[in-house]
Amino acid sequence: MTEDTLNFPPPGAALTGHDKHVLRGRAQTVKPSVTLGKDGVTETLLKEFDRALTLNGLVKIRSSESRDALKAQCRDLAEKTGAEFLGTLGRTAAFYRAKPAKSEFDE
């Protein structure tokens, strides 16, 4: 991922349709980093998903459930983590959340 992905768009800004379009394009090259199992959205999955969002900003997930079940789980994930749901393709979904700005004390 390029350096300009770090805070695109700025934290707290609402995503426009064009922003989502650009992020969906960038998500095509990202491999799914989280897998939704038959248990659905669990506390462990939420922690892993939140960690992936904090590290990368742009995250893809893969599900073993049907597409309808995946969309319901995606809405749940987005609501609980503050991520923006970008869309699905088959059983894969993409999410975005702006990475937190580094403070002067971070290495």
Beta strands, then each sheet from edge to edge (+ up, - down):
strand 1: 34-36
strand 2: 58-63
strand 3: 84-89
strand 4: 92-96
sheet 1: 1+ 2+ 4- 3+
end
